[in-house]
Amino acid sequence: MVELSPAQRTAATARFLMSAGVLFVAEAIWGGSAARALMAAAVFVFGGGLLILAKRAD
């Protein structure tokens, strides 16, 4: 089995968070909730920050 580095595991988590953030933002906008859209956007931004940190670690 291939062993992933910590940076690769962090990048995978970041991609998951960004994907989830995009889906939640779309759902919140469709439902008309500004508070949910803002929270989902925060999840997306957090995932982006993790991705940047993971790329810098490699």
C-alpha positions, 0 to 999 in steps of 0.5 A: 500500500502506498504511504501518503505524506502528511502534506498529501493527506492535508491536500486531500482533506482541503479538496474535500472541504472545498468541494463540500463548501461549493455544494453547500454554498449552492444549496444555501443560495438556492434556498435563499439563506444568507447565513448558511451561504456565509457559513458555507463560504467560510468552509470553502475558504478554510479548505483553500487555506489548507490547500495552500499550506499543503502545497507549501509543505511539499 
